[in-house]
Amino acid sequence: MIKKVLIAGIVGLVFGLFVFDYFVSGIPLITVISLIVIIAGVTGKRKEQPLPTIQIPQQIHCTSCGAPLYPTHKFCTYCGAPNPYYMAEPQPQYQASPALGASLPPQPAYSGVDVSTGDNITRAFMNLFVERAPMGQISNAVYEKLDPVGIMGSMKLFLVSAALFVGFYLLFFGGQAYSLINNNLVYFVATYSVAIIYLIIVYRTDKYEKEPFKFVLFVFVWGVFCGVIAAPLNDLIGPLMQASFGNASLIGPFTEEPLKSAGFYYLVTRKQFQKEFNTPLDGIVYGFAAGMGFFAMENFIYYLNPQVGGPELLLIRSLLLWGHGVWVATTGLWLAIAKTQRGYLKRSDLIPGMMVAITLHFLWNGWQGFLGYGLGWAAMIGQMIFQFWYMKKIIREALRDEVIWGYGQGMAPVE
């Protein structure tokens, strides 16, 4: 019901601002009503969705030493390793002595398993169409909490976020920034409102351990700010793509995807913040936030462009181009999977998800050049529908993992 209310509100808002207002001056009543409907949908109580049923076996095995255990044990009674709620295969090399008993104190966290970048590239592309298998081998990172130093340090992110947001418009538009925004304030607010609504919908799916608002805000604003770097790069290399392939926009995936990911990669690798980034759903939320920041920034700039802008284009982009969020969410997902399995990150962990993101973005920008105007639009609509299905799938898979790890039974590392 909440989703239907939100969809109705968004459609009404877009119609009121971009269609009705195009012919009638002033903000029509339908816009005000739509905003009220959206607020009611976002703040309303969601109906609890049933979670997948997980059959916990009568006996499991420690992932560290292979000893037989029971699901009620939080630590291995032989080696002391943490015992998350998932089934592990017996280890043939297990030779621990039962004489150690249950009095053995817990040992340092299970170190996890190393992951191959090549294997994750294959898995990332397969995951576009095939269900991702539950994650059985994980590190103790999934149970780590943000320490007080990280919580206090996150307060500075508010100031940094504000500086980045203001800095983008000053660097991009110079002294005209204030007048351009003020003269087009309705469309400026509407553009960011649509992006924030999409972000809230995804953010609310993080049921067991929501990411700090300050972190999500920083990543969203980084998505806005990186446009000041992407624009000159696109202008510089775009003519080469135009000359070679007849489509300058094909350069966008190769410049924009790494830039959008750079902000949240910086955040989740800082020593004081890195413990907060510990599940696949975290990667989805942060990646989607960065994409939505870029989505809002780009939409407003396109609207201001007298050659291609206008309410009609803004309407189309607001309804269709939320793909920016899906693409970066894929990068974040596979970055988080590597962190979950190994317990720490390498720069190469960005590659699997980013390759998928660049591929999807490249196809989106190239359909009309490959197939012509009519078939190109049909392919873009088909990709939009596919990306909606894919986004729901990866969120469902991420929630399934958290249930298996005991997040639903109180083991989520909530600060």
Contacts in CASP RR format, 6 or more apart in sequence:
PFRMAT RR
TARGET T0000
AUTHOR 0000-0000-0000
METHOD contacts of the structure
MODEL  1
MIKKVLIAGIVGLVFGLFVFDYFVSGIPLITVISLIVIIAGVTGKRKEQP
LPTIQIPQQIHCTSCGAPLYPTHKFCTYCGAPNPYYMAEPQPQYQASPAL
GASLPPQPAYSGVDVSTGDNITRAFMNLFVERAPMGQISNAVYEKLDPVG
IMGSMKLFLVSAALFVGFYLLFFGGQAYSLINNNLVYFVATYSVAIIYLI
IVYRTDKYEKEPFKFVLFVFVWGVFCGVIAAPLNDLIGPLMQASFGNASL
IGPFTEEPLKSAGFYYLVTRKQFQKEFNTPLDGIVYGFAAGMGFFAMENF
IYYLNPQVGGPELLLIRSLLLWGHGVWVATTGLWLAIAKTQRGYLKRSDL
IPGMMVAITLHFLWNGWQGFLGYGLGWAAMIGQMIFQFWYMKKIIREALR
DEVIWGYGQGMAPVE
1 47 0 8 1.000
2 41 0 8 1.000
2 44 0 8 1.000
2 46 0 8 1.000
2 47 0 8 1.000
3 201 0 8 1.000
5 37 0 8 1.000
5 38 0 8 1.000
5 40 0 8 1.000
5 41 0 8 1.000
6 38 0 8 1.000
6 41 0 8 1.000
6 42 0 8 1.000
6 197 0 8 1.000
6 201 0 8 1.000
8 37 0 8 1.000
9 34 0 8 1.000
9 37 0 8 1.000
9 38 0 8 1.000
10 34 0 8 1.000
10 38 0 8 1.000
10 194 0 8 1.000
10 197 0 8 1.000
11 34 0 8 1.000
12 30 0 8 1.000
12 31 0 8 1.000
12 33 0 8 1.000
12 34 0 8 1.000
12 37 0 8 1.000
13 31 0 8 1.000
13 34 0 8 1.000
13 35 0 8 1.000
13 38 0 8 1.000
13 190 0 8 1.000
13 193 0 8 1.000
13 194 0 8 1.000
14 190 0 8 1.000
14 194 0 8 1.000
14 315 0 8 1.000
14 318 0 8 1.000
14 319 0 8 1.000
15 30 0 8 1.000
15 34 0 8 1.000
16 28 0 8 1.000
16 30 0 8 1.000
16 31 0 8 1.000
16 34 0 8 1.000
17 27 0 8 1.000
17 31 0 8 1.000
17 186 0 8 1.000
17 187 0 8 1.000
17 190 0 8 1.000
17 311 0 8 1.000
18 187 0 8 1.000
18 190 0 8 1.000
18 311 0 8 1.000
18 312 0 8 1.000
18 314 0 8 1.000
18 315 0 8 1.000
18 318 0 8 1.000
19 311 0 8 1.000
19 315 0 8 1.000
20 28 0 8 1.000
20 30 0 8 1.000
20 31 0 8 1.000
21 27 0 8 1.000
21 28 0 8 1.000
21 31 0 8 1.000
21 186 0 8 1.000
21 311 0 8 1.000
22 311 0 8 1.000
22 312 0 8 1.000
27 186 0 8 1.000
38 193 0 8 1.000
38 197 0 8 1.000
42 197 0 8 1.000
42 200 0 8 1.000
46 204 0 8 1.000
51 399 0 8 1.000
51 403 0 8 1.000
51 408 0 8 1.000
52 399 0 8 1.000
52 400 0 8 1.000
52 403 0 8 1.000
54 85 0 8 1.000
54 403 0 8 1.000
54 404 0 8 1.000
56 71 0 8 1.000
56 85 0 8 1.000
56 87 0 8 1.000
57 71 0 8 1.000
57 87 0 8 1.000
58 70 0 8 1.000
58 71 0 8 1.000
59 68 0 8 1.000
59 69 0 8 1.000
59 70 0 8 1.000
60 68 0 8 1.000
60 69 0 8 1.000
60 70 0 8 1.000
60 71 0 8 1.000
60 83 0 8 1.000
60 86 0 8 1.000
60 87 0 8 1.000
60 88 0 8 1.000
61 67 0 8 1.000
61 68 0 8 1.000
61 69 0 8 1.000
61 87 0 8 1.000
61 88 0 8 1.000
61 89 0 8 1.000
61 90 0 8 1.000
61 91 0 8 1.000
61 94 0 8 1.000
62 69 0 8 1.000
62 76 0 8 1.000
62 78 0 8 1.000
62 79 0 8 1.000
62 81 0 8 1.000
62 83 0 8 1.000
62 88 0 8 1.000
62 91 0 8 1.000
63 81 0 8 1.000
63 88 0 8 1.000
63 110 0 8 1.000
63 136 0 8 1.000
63 137 0 8 1.000
64 76 0 8 1.000
64 79 0 8 1.000
64 80 0 8 1.000
64 81 0 8 1.000
64 110 0 8 1.000
65 76 0 8 1.000
65 78 0 8 1.000
65 79 0 8 1.000
65 81 0 8 1.000
65 91 0 8 1.000
65 94 0 8 1.000
65 96 0 8 1.000
66 88 0 8 1.000
66 90 0 8 1.000
66 91 0 8 1.000
66 94 0 8 1.000
66 96 0 8 1.000
67 76 0 8 1.000
67 77 0 8 1.000
67 78 0 8 1.000
67 79 0 8 1.000
67 94 0 8 1.000
67 96 0 8 1.000
68 90 0 8 1.000
69 76 0 8 1.000
69 77 0 8 1.000
69 83 0 8 1.000
71 83 0 8 1.000
71 85 0 8 1.000
73 83 0 8 1.000
74 82 0 8 1.000
74 83 0 8 1.000
75 81 0 8 1.000
75 82 0 8 1.000
75 83 0 8 1.000
75 106 0 8 1.000
76 82 0 8 1.000
76 83 0 8 1.000
77 100 0 8 1.000
77 101 0 8 1.000
77 102 0 8 1.000
77 104 0 8 1.000
78 96 0 8 1.000
78 97 0 8 1.000
78 98 0 8 1.000
78 100 0 8 1.000
78 101 0 8 1.000
78 104 0 8 1.000
79 96 0 8 1.000
79 100 0 8 1.000
79 104 0 8 1.000
79 107 0 8 1.000
80 104 0 8 1.000
80 105 0 8 1.000
80 106 0 8 1.000
80 107 0 8 1.000
81 106 0 8 1.000
81 107 0 8 1.000
81 109 0 8 1.000
81 110 0 8 1.000
82 106 0 8 1.000
82 109 0 8 1.000
82 110 0 8 1.000
82 140 0 8 1.000
82 143 0 8 1.000
84 138 0 8 1.000
84 142 0 8 1.000
84 143 0 8 1.000
84 404 0 8 1.000
84 405 0 8 1.000
84 406 0 8 1.000
84 411 0 8 1.000
85 404 0 8 1.000
85 405 0 8 1.000
85 406 0 8 1.000
85 409 0 8 1.000
85 411 0 8 1.000
86 134 0 8 1.000
86 136 0 8 1.000
86 138 0 8 1.000
86 404 0 8 1.000
86 405 0 8 1.000
87 136 0 8 1.000
88 136 0 8 1.000
88 137 0 8 1.000
109 139 0 8 1.000
109 140 0 8 1.000
110 139 0 8 1.000
110 140 0 8 1.000
111 139 0 8 1.000
111 140 0 8 1.000
111 343 0 8 1.000
112 137 0 8 1.000
112 138 0 8 1.000
112 139 0 8 1.000
112 140 0 8 1.000
112 341 0 8 1.000
112 342 0 8 1.000
112 343 0 8 1.000
113 137 0 8 1.000
113 139 0 8 1.000
113 341 0 8 1.000
113 342 0 8 1.000
114 341 0 8 1.000
114 342 0 8 1.000
115 337 0 8 1.000
115 338 0 8 1.000
115 341 0 8 1.000
115 342 0 8 1.000
115 349 0 8 1.000
117 348 0 8 1.000
117 349 0 8 1.000
117 351 0 8 1.000
117 352 0 8 1.000
118 352 0 8 1.000
120 334 0 8 1.000
120 337 0 8 1.000
120 338 0 8 1.000
120 349 0 8 1.000
120 351 0 8 1.000
120 352 0 8 1.000
120 353 0 8 1.000
121 351 0 8 1.000
121 352 0 8 1.000
121 353 0 8 1.000
121 355 0 8 1.000
123 132 0 8 1.000
123 352 0 8 1.000
124 330 0 8 1.000
124 334 0 8 1.000
124 352 0 8 1.000
124 353 0 8 1.000
124 355 0 8 1.000
124 356 0 8 1.000
125 355 0 8 1.000
125 356 0 8 1.000
125 359 0 8 1.000
127 394 0 8 1.000
128 356 0 8 1.000
128 390 0 8 1.000
131 393 0 8 1.000
131 397 0 8 1.000
132 394 0 8 1.000
132 397 0 8 1.000
134 400 0 8 1.000
134 401 0 8 1.000
134 404 0 8 1.000
135 280 0 8 1.000
135 337 0 8 1.000
135 340 0 8 1.000
135 341 0 8 1.000
135 401 0 8 1.000
135 404 0 8 1.000
136 404 0 8 1.000
137 341 0 8 1.000
138 340 0 8 1.000
138 341 0 8 1.000
138 405 0 8 1.000
139 339 0 8 1.000
139 340 0 8 1.000
139 341 0 8 1.000
139 342 0 8 1.000
139 343 0 8 1.000
140 343 0 8 1.000
141 275 0 8 1.000
141 278 0 8 1.000
141 339 0 8 1.000
141 340 0 8 1.000
141 343 0 8 1.000
141 344 0 8 1.000
142 278 0 8 1.000
142 279 0 8 1.000
142 340 0 8 1.000
142 405 0 8 1.000
142 413 0 8 1.000
143 278 0 8 1.000
143 405 0 8 1.000
143 411 0 8 1.000
143 413 0 8 1.000
144 275 0 8 1.000
144 278 0 8 1.000
144 413 0 8 1.000
145 275 0 8 1.000
145 413 0 8 1.000
145 414 0 8 1.000
145 415 0 8 1.000
146 212 0 8 1.000
146 273 0 8 1.000
146 275 0 8 1.000
146 276 0 8 1.000
146 415 0 8 1.000
147 272 0 8 1.000
147 275 0 8 1.000
149 272 0 8 1.000
150 272 0 8 1.000
150 273 0 8 1.000
151 415 0 8 1.000
153 272 0 8 1.000
154 212 0 8 1.000
154 214 0 8 1.000
154 215 0 8 1.000
154 273 0 8 1.000
155 214 0 8 1.000
157 214 0 8 1.000
157 215 0 8 1.000
157 217 0 8 1.000
157 218 0 8 1.000
158 214 0 8 1.000
158 217 0 8 1.000
160 218 0 8 1.000
161 214 0 8 1.000
161 217 0 8 1.000
161 218 0 8 1.000
161 220 0 8 1.000
161 221 0 8 1.000
162 221 0 8 1.000
164 221 0 8 1.000
164 222 0 8 1.000
164 224 0 8 1.000
164 225 0 8 1.000
165 221 0 8 1.000
165 224 0 8 1.000
165 225 0 8 1.000
167 225 0 8 1.000
167 228 0 8 1.000
168 224 0 8 1.000
168 225 0 8 1.000
168 227 0 8 1.000
168 228 0 8 1.000
168 297 0 8 1.000
169 177 0 8 1.000
169 181 0 8 1.000
170 177 0 8 1.000
171 228 0 8 1.000
172 227 0 8 1.000
172 228 0 8 1.000
172 231 0 8 1.000
172 301 0 8 1.000
173 180 0 8 1.000
180 304 0 8 1.000
181 188 0 8 1.000
184 300 0 8 1.000
184 303 0 8 1.000
184 304 0 8 1.000
187 300 0 8 1.000
187 303 0 8 1.000
187 311 0 8 1.000
187 314 0 8 1.000
188 300 0 8 1.000
190 314 0 8 1.000
190 318 0 8 1.000
191 296 0 8 1.000
191 299 0 8 1.000
191 300 0 8 1.000
191 303 0 8 1.000
191 314 0 8 1.000
191 318 0 8 1.000
192 296 0 8 1.000
192 300 0 8 1.000
194 296 0 8 1.000
194 299 0 8 1.000
194 318 0 8 1.000
195 220 0 8 1.000
195 292 0 8 1.000
195 293 0 8 1.000
195 295 0 8 1.000
195 296 0 8 1.000
195 299 0 8 1.000
195 322 0 8 1.000
196 292 0 8 1.000
196 296 0 8 1.000
198 288 0 8 1.000
198 292 0 8 1.000
198 295 0 8 1.000
198 322 0 8 1.000
198 325 0 8 1.000
199 216 0 8 1.000
199 220 0 8 1.000
199 288 0 8 1.000
199 289 0 8 1.000
199 292 0 8 1.000
202 284 0 8 1.000
202 285 0 8 1.000
202 288 0 8 1.000
202 329 0 8 1.000
202 391 0 8 1.000
202 395 0 8 1.000
203 210 0 8 1.000
203 211 0 8 1.000
203 216 0 8 1.000
203 285 0 8 1.000
203 289 0 8 1.000
205 281 0 8 1.000
205 395 0 8 1.000
205 399 0 8 1.000
206 281 0 8 1.000
206 282 0 8 1.000
206 285 0 8 1.000
207 399 0 8 1.000
207 402 0 8 1.000
208 402 0 8 1.000
208 407 0 8 1.000
208 408 0 8 1.000
208 412 0 8 1.000
208 414 0 8 1.000
209 279 0 8 1.000
209 282 0 8 1.000
209 402 0 8 1.000
209 407 0 8 1.000
209 412 0 8 1.000
209 413 0 8 1.000
209 414 0 8 1.000
211 276 0 8 1.000
211 282 0 8 1.000
211 285 0 8 1.000
211 286 0 8 1.000
212 276 0 8 1.000
215 267 0 8 1.000
215 273 0 8 1.000
215 276 0 8 1.000
215 286 0 8 1.000
216 285 0 8 1.000
216 286 0 8 1.000
216 289 0 8 1.000
218 267 0 8 1.000
219 263 0 8 1.000
219 264 0 8 1.000
219 267 0 8 1.000
219 286 0 8 1.000
219 287 0 8 1.000
219 289 0 8 1.000
219 290 0 8 1.000
220 289 0 8 1.000
220 290 0 8 1.000
220 292 0 8 1.000
220 293 0 8 1.000
221 293 0 8 1.000
222 260 0 8 1.000
222 262 0 8 1.000
222 263 0 8 1.000
222 264 0 8 1.000
222 290 0 8 1.000
222 293 0 8 1.000
223 260 0 8 1.000
223 263 0 8 1.000
223 290 0 8 1.000
223 291 0 8 1.000
223 292 0 8 1.000
223 293 0 8 1.000
223 294 0 8 1.000
223 297 0 8 1.000
224 293 0 8 1.000
224 294 0 8 1.000
224 296 0 8 1.000
224 297 0 8 1.000
226 256 0 8 1.000
226 259 0 8 1.000
226 260 0 8 1.000
226 262 0 8 1.000
226 263 0 8 1.000
226 294 0 8 1.000
227 256 0 8 1.000
227 259 0 8 1.000
227 294 0 8 1.000
227 297 0 8 1.000
227 298 0 8 1.000
229 259 0 8 1.000
230 252 0 8 1.000
230 255 0 8 1.000
230 256 0 8 1.000
230 259 0 8 1.000
233 251 0 8 1.000
233 255 0 8 1.000
234 248 0 8 1.000
234 251 0 8 1.000
234 252 0 8 1.000
234 255 0 8 1.000
234 256 0 8 1.000
237 251 0 8 1.000
237 255 0 8 1.000
238 248 0 8 1.000
238 249 0 8 1.000
238 251 0 8 1.000
239 248 0 8 1.000
240 251 0 8 1.000
241 247 0 8 1.000
241 248 0 8 1.000
241 249 0 8 1.000
241 250 0 8 1.000
241 251 0 8 1.000
242 248 0 8 1.000
246 369 0 8 1.000
247 365 0 8 1.000
247 366 0 8 1.000
247 369 0 8 1.000
249 365 0 8 1.000
249 366 0 8 1.000
250 362 0 8 1.000
250 365 0 8 1.000
250 366 0 8 1.000
252 361 0 8 1.000
252 365 0 8 1.000
253 357 0 8 1.000
253 358 0 8 1.000
253 359 0 8 1.000
253 361 0 8 1.000
253 362 0 8 1.000
253 365 0 8 1.000
254 358 0 8 1.000
256 294 0 8 1.000
256 361 0 8 1.000
257 327 0 8 1.000
257 328 0 8 1.000
257 331 0 8 1.000
257 354 0 8 1.000
257 357 0 8 1.000
257 358 0 8 1.000
257 361 0 8 1.000
258 350 0 8 1.000
258 354 0 8 1.000
260 287 0 8 1.000
260 290 0 8 1.000
260 291 0 8 1.000
260 294 0 8 1.000
260 324 0 8 1.000
260 327 0 8 1.000
260 328 0 8 1.000
260 331 0 8 1.000
261 287 0 8 1.000
261 290 0 8 1.000
261 328 0 8 1.000
261 331 0 8 1.000
261 332 0 8 1.000
261 335 0 8 1.000
261 350 0 8 1.000
261 354 0 8 1.000
261 357 0 8 1.000
263 290 0 8 1.000
264 283 0 8 1.000
264 286 0 8 1.000
264 287 0 8 1.000
264 289 0 8 1.000
264 290 0 8 1.000
264 328 0 8 1.000
264 332 0 8 1.000
265 335 0 8 1.000
265 350 0 8 1.000
267 273 0 8 1.000
267 277 0 8 1.000
267 286 0 8 1.000
268 274 0 8 1.000
268 276 0 8 1.000
268 277 0 8 1.000
268 282 0 8 1.000
268 286 0 8 1.000
268 335 0 8 1.000
268 339 0 8 1.000
268 345 0 8 1.000
269 345 0 8 1.000
274 345 0 8 1.000
275 413 0 8 1.000
276 282 0 8 1.000
277 283 0 8 1.000
277 286 0 8 1.000
277 336 0 8 1.000
277 339 0 8 1.000
278 336 0 8 1.000
278 339 0 8 1.000
278 340 0 8 1.000
278 413 0 8 1.000
279 336 0 8 1.000
279 340 0 8 1.000
279 398 0 8 1.000
279 401 0 8 1.000
279 402 0 8 1.000
280 333 0 8 1.000
280 336 0 8 1.000
280 337 0 8 1.000
280 340 0 8 1.000
280 394 0 8 1.000
280 397 0 8 1.000
280 398 0 8 1.000
280 401 0 8 1.000
281 336 0 8 1.000
281 395 0 8 1.000
281 398 0 8 1.000
281 399 0 8 1.000
281 402 0 8 1.000
282 336 0 8 1.000
283 329 0 8 1.000
283 332 0 8 1.000
283 333 0 8 1.000
283 335 0 8 1.000
283 336 0 8 1.000
284 329 0 8 1.000
284 332 0 8 1.000
284 333 0 8 1.000
284 336 0 8 1.000
284 394 0 8 1.000
284 395 0 8 1.000
284 398 0 8 1.000
285 329 0 8 1.000
286 332 0 8 1.000
287 325 0 8 1.000
287 328 0 8 1.000
287 329 0 8 1.000
287 331 0 8 1.000
287 332 0 8 1.000
288 325 0 8 1.000
288 326 0 8 1.000
288 328 0 8 1.000
288 329 0 8 1.000
290 325 0 8 1.000
290 328 0 8 1.000
291 323 0 8 1.000
291 324 0 8 1.000
291 325 0 8 1.000
291 327 0 8 1.000
291 328 0 8 1.000
291 329 0 8 1.000
292 322 0 8 1.000
292 324 0 8 1.000
292 325 0 8 1.000
293 324 0 8 1.000
294 324 0 8 1.000
294 325 0 8 1.000
294 328 0 8 1.000
295 321 0 8 1.000
295 322 0 8 1.000
295 323 0 8 1.000
295 324 0 8 1.000
295 325 0 8 1.000
298 317 0 8 1.000
298 321 0 8 1.000
298 324 0 8 1.000
299 314 0 8 1.000
299 317 0 8 1.000
299 318 0 8 1.000
299 321 0 8 1.000
302 308 0 8 1.000
302 309 0 8 1.000
302 313 0 8 1.000
302 314 0 8 1.000
302 317 0 8 1.000
303 309 0 8 1.000
303 310 0 8 1.000
303 311 0 8 1.000
303 313 0 8 1.000
303 314 0 8 1.000
320 380 0 8 1.000
320 381 0 8 1.000
320 384 0 8 1.000
323 360 0 8 1.000
323 364 0 8 1.000
323 384 0 8 1.000
323 387 0 8 1.000
326 360 0 8 1.000
326 387 0 8 1.000
326 390 0 8 1.000
326 391 0 8 1.000
327 357 0 8 1.000
327 358 0 8 1.000
327 360 0 8 1.000
327 361 0 8 1.000
328 357 0 8 1.000
329 391 0 8 1.000
329 394 0 8 1.000
330 353 0 8 1.000
330 356 0 8 1.000
330 357 0 8 1.000
330 360 0 8 1.000
330 394 0 8 1.000
331 350 0 8 1.000
331 353 0 8 1.000
331 354 0 8 1.000
331 356 0 8 1.000
331 357 0 8 1.000
332 353 0 8 1.000
333 353 0 8 1.000
333 394 0 8 1.000
333 398 0 8 1.000
334 349 0 8 1.000
334 352 0 8 1.000
334 353 0 8 1.000
334 356 0 8 1.000
335 345 0 8 1.000
335 349 0 8 1.000
335 350 0 8 1.000
335 353 0 8 1.000
338 345 0 8 1.000
338 346 0 8 1.000
338 349 0 8 1.000
338 352 0 8 1.000
339 345 0 8 1.000
339 349 0 8 1.000
340 401 0 8 1.000
360 383 0 8 1.000
360 387 0 8 1.000
363 379 0 8 1.000
363 383 0 8 1.000
364 380 0 8 1.000
364 383 0 8 1.000
367 375 0 8 1.000
367 376 0 8 1.000
367 377 0 8 1.000
367 379 0 8 1.000
367 380 0 8 1.000
367 383 0 8 1.000
368 374 0 8 1.000
368 376 0 8 1.000
368 377 0 8 1.000
368 380 0 8 1.000
369 376 0 8 1.000
370 376 0 8 1.000
370 379 0 8 1.000
371 378 0 8 1.000
371 379 0 8 1.000
402 408 0 8 1.000
402 412 0 8 1.000
405 411 0 8 1.000
406 412 0 8 1.000
END
